[in-house]
Each structure stands twice: as structure tokens, then as C-alpha cells.
Amino acid sequence: MSDHRLPQPDRPWVMRTYAGHSDARRSNELYRKNLAKGQTGLSVAFDLPTQTGYDPDHVLARGEVGKVGVSVAHKGDMHQLFDGIPLDEMNTSMTINATAAWLLGLYVTVAEENGVDRSQLKGTTQNDIIKEYLSRGTYAFPPEPSMRLIADMVAFSVNEVPSWNPTNICSYHLQEAGATPVQEIAYALCTGIAVLDEVKARGQVADEDFPKVFGRISFFVNAGIRLVEEIAKLRTMSALWQQIGRERYGVTDEKMLRFRYGVQVNSLGLTEAQPENNIQRIVLEALAVTLSRDARARAIQLPAWNEAMGLPRPWDQQWSLRIQQVLANETDLLEYPDIFEGSVVMEGLVAELTEGARAEMAVVEEHGGAVNAVPYMKARLVESHRERVARIEAGEQKVIGQNSFTETEDSPLTAGADGGILTPDPEVERERVEALAEWKGERDESAVRAALEDLAKAAADDGVNIMPATIAAAKAGATTGEWAQTMRDVFGAYRAPTGVDGASAPSEREQMEEIRRAVDATSERIGHRIKILVGKPGLDGHSNGAEQVALRARDVGMEVIYQGIRLTPEEIAESALQEDVDVVGLSILSGSHLELIPEVVRLLRDEGVEVPVVVGGIIPVADAERLREAGVAGVYTPKDFDVNKIMGEIVELVGQRAGAGAAA
């Protein structure tokens, strides 16, 4: 056999689609269909209340139940979610972070109640809390106890669920928040170091087993459209991770040293404009994580072409699965050794990225490591994203169909009555609240109380591993909200830094001069600096858009009130009243805009705050019209990429209100 071919083709990677919506019954039907279509692993999407530790009947869960994933409130839901799916054979990935210990506890409970020993389970919990503070926002507890929960899960898994990946360091959302390749590499690897150091410090794993800990750390990365650079990034991450294992932790077993990663390719670059272009973007990004054999993903899930518009339908997810299947089964991709070995270009790029990543990792280390460096990293990401947005606005970074080649035929993909997206049944929330009450009415309440008391004692004792008490609470019938509230009572509340205050001034100011003059003129006319409140109602933690609006408003001379994520409509209305703002800007990407935005508008009117309200998010055309009917002055979606234009329209709204007030 020649050196340029493999003796046998490689096995394909695990193929998944990120799926789940509404309730466990509906999601189970979806999983069974996906598996029948050839999917080889499950990737569970949970709704925001489940991710952040609230039951469906909590005030913060309003409008969010079953929207961006499946609602799981107790072991009964978990049983139904995996009904008919053999957990001893399935490889299950759960995208869960703050409440990861609880969801793993439910998974172990369901397996054992179905006669499957925990040692047979295979899968992954994402469980990377640092990136939640930096980019995605589904944190629940402060950093230190959150890291303890991760370390406890790692120790528990290595000792009792040896084929489980207890944490999946997630650089995916760093790129979604604007990270450069250097930042994505550096911040992800620093997070991995922070987790390993915490596990070692807690001493729950024997020294001779520590290489197993290193070997079970996996990564979840992003691949953008810059194909060659992305391949180099993954080769760089692989080499640096092995170096960290050898030099920092003394790992010598080559199998344990492998850089193991799964991937979902970039969603940030998907466009609402000409959405059919997203298919070729997804294919090219899939190539970035499969072409290089030495840095090939172990598991892949691809977004659907319509994710910039709303929730994908089963057909859309099938299309993304078929992309993977064609790539693995029809091409000759898996038949060769690494095709980039000896490439001058690839070696040069890897050297360049390695140098940059090491320098950035050194800065994080100077800040005291990844946990202490969260404010620094957050500010750098906000700055990087601002530069990306500015390049697109200026046309320097071309996005086909959005800022380049914008002439188009109408897309038949969006011509149907559903607009090309799935809309969850609005009755789901009411059904879930009723089902929760029924569950609580039928369980052994004294057993639940006793289990939660034991859980609180375990949480309060830093030397105790949280997992046994968590599994006991799951088996007793406790709920997601009860587990999380027990943790909150012990650990306290936390609000992550926004990154806006720490971001430096923009380097390119010329593009903003015209809008700055308009802000100055209107501010002089109304007698004070224009004041904007930027708010995120509900549990949606995807704050990138809100941060960029807040940052640009600050950069063009407005006074900005931005308190971060996870606010109730009541809190937003009260803040608008107390701060005496001139305009309210709301950001929401979770699909709960029709429930939450009109409520904010109503509360503002009740408080006598007569100011324009503008909204940004993933909002279908029909919903945008309903929001305008409810009193919203402006609706912006992903196709509105020119932030300066948005700023100009906001200034006009403030000026019009001032004119109307003067006329009155």
C-alpha cells in the first residue's frame, strides 16, 4: 500500500443534529425520526428555563418555555425524552452548562431506572461556564462555585462514568461573539487549564488517574468561512493542547493527549438576506473540520440554512444531516492521510497562530487565569466583534447577499405559509405549567424535601462532591428549579460583566462623524445628552447584538444604560422610569418577542414613560408587523447590519418625540 493512501478508510465522525423543542414527547418523536434517517448520535437542545435553572412556572420563564429547546423539569420528562432510545448504545451530547450537574444526574437516574448501569453511558455535557460569562449568558451561579460544580462532575465521571465527557470546553460561542482565531484558541485552552487545575486542587481523583482526566476533556469548536485559516486554527489547537498535557500535567499516554473535539460550524455568518447562500457556507465550513485528518472533528452537527430566520423544521435539519452523509460516504475524504502534511502555507499559518495564541494566553495568565480574567476577555471579545461589524458596514468584509451582490430573485425556500421556519405551539407553556403542578401533586413531598436538604448540606461543604446528592434529588422527584434554587441559596446570585464599559474607543472614527453630529444636535435640542436604555427581556443570553448597539451608542455620544441580560419586563420599565431615558432598545433572539416585548411597551405606558421603543432580534416579518401594532417604533433583524444607520434612525425617533412634545 502506498504512503498516500490509508490501508482502510477512516470511520466517519459521529453525525448529529442539534435538536429539541417544546416538550419531551414532541422532541422524542423528532429524535426517533432523526436516528431513522441515519443520524448516529443525539445532540439535545434544552430551552432557556432548563438551561438557567427555572421551572416552567417561574416568572423569568414567561414566554421562553420550549422555545429554543426542550423543557425538562424532572426525571419524568427525561424518561419521556429518551423513551425507546437505548441509553447503553446511544452517544448523547447535552448542550447544558449552569445546570449540567443536574441534567447529568437526571440522565444517570433515567438510565439506572431503566436497568442501564451508569458505567455504560456514553456522551458529553458541554459544562463550560466561563464561555457563558463571556458570550452565551446561560450562567446561574458565581464563577467559583460554578467551577467547583464542573470539577465535581469531572471527578464523578472519571471515577464512575468513564466513557462520559464531563466537560466540553466550548470555543464555539467565542467565535459567535466575535473572537479572532487567536482569541478563540487562547481563551478555550486557558479555560481547559482552569478546569484541570480546579480538578487537581479538589483532590477527588487519584494522581495516577489524572491522565484520564486530561483525556476526558473535550472541546466544542467553531469553524467559520475562512476555510484555510480555520484548518490552521484546529491544527494549532491540537498541537498546543498536547504540549499543555505533556509540559503542565505530565501526561505521556498519546491516546490521552489527543485533542478531541466536536463542532458546529458558524452560525454568526449565516444571513437572513438570500438565506439560500447559507447552504454553501455550511458545506465549506464542514470541510474546514474534516479535510485535515490530523485535526478532524470526532463529532459534527451542522446548523440549518434558516437559523438566521428562526427555528429550523425537521426537513431543514435533514438537509444538514445529508450534507454530512454525502461528505463522508460519497467523497474520498476518509481514504487519505493528512493532505496538509508538509504544506508551506499551513505550517506558516500554524506558526503564526501559535505565536499569537501563546502571547494571549500569557496575558490571561497575568490576570490570574481564565476565571479571574473574565472581565478582560469579555471586553476584548466585544472589541473584536465591533471591528467585525465595522468591516461589514464599510464593505471591507464581503457578505454575499447582505452587503455585496444584493440583487436577488425571491427565494422559493421562504415562500411557504410558514415563512420557512418552525413555530412552536404557543400552548406548550400552559401545558408544561399544568404538567409541573400535576408532577408535584403526585410525588412524595417529604422525600423531595429531605433530598433537597441533603443537597444544600453538600453544596455548603466545599469538600463534598455534589453529584451523589444531585442524583438522589433527581430520583426523589425534585425539579430543575428546585435543584437550582437550592444552589442559589448556598452560592448566591451573580451578574456577569457586559464588556461594554471595559471596551476601548474605536480606532476608526470617521464612519461615525455624521451620526455623532446628529447626536450632538438632537442632544442640544432636547437640553441633555440622548439617553438610551438597552435591555434584554427574558432568559435569552445571546447578548452580542445588544452589546454592539450599546457600544455604538456610547461611541457616537449617547448616554447608555445597559445592565446586561436576564431582565423581567417590570425591571426594564422601572429602569426606564428611574433613569428618565429618551429611548428604549430591546434585544431578543429566543423567539419570545411576542410575549415579552408588548408587555414592556404596556408597562412603560402604565408608568407614563412615553418614549420610542425599538427591537432587534430574529423576528419573522409577520411578527414584526404585530410588534409595530403593539406600539414598537422600529424592528431590526439580522439583515439590518448597518449599525450607524440604526443609530441615525434612533436619533430621528428621539427628535420626532421632542418635536411632538414641543408642539403639544
Secondary structure, DSSP 4 states (H G I P E B T S, - for coil): --TTS-SSPPPPPEEE-EE--B-HHHHHHHHHHHHHTT--SEEEEBPHHHHHT--TTSGGGTTTTTSSSB---SHHHHHHHTTT--TTT-EEEEE-STTHHHHHHHHHHHHHHTT--GGG-EEEE---HHHIIIII----S-HHHHHHHHHHHHHHHHHH-TTEE-EEEE-HHHHHTT--HHHHHHHHHHHHHHHHHHHHHHT-S-GGGHHHHHHHEEEEE---S-HHHHHHHHHHHHHHHHHHHHHHH----HHHH---EEEE--STT--SSSTTHHHHHHHHHHHHTTS-GGG--SEEE---TTTTTSBPPHHHHHHHHHHHHHHHHTSSGGGSS-TTTT-HHHHHHHHHHHHHHHHHHHHHHHTTSTTTTHHHHHHHHHHHHHHHHHHHHHTSS--BTTTBS---PPPGGG-STTTTSB---TTHHHHHHHHHHHHHHHS-HHHHHHHHHHHHHHHH-TTS-SHHHHHHHHHHT--HHHHHHHHHHHH-------STTTPPPPS--GGGHHHHHHHHHHHHHHTS--EEEEE-BSS----HHHHHHHHHHHHTT-EEEE--S-B-HHHHHHHHHHHT-SEEEEEE-SS-HHHHHHHHHHHHHHTT----EEEEES--HHHHHHHHHTT-SEEE-TT---HHHHHHHHHHHHHHHHHHHHH-
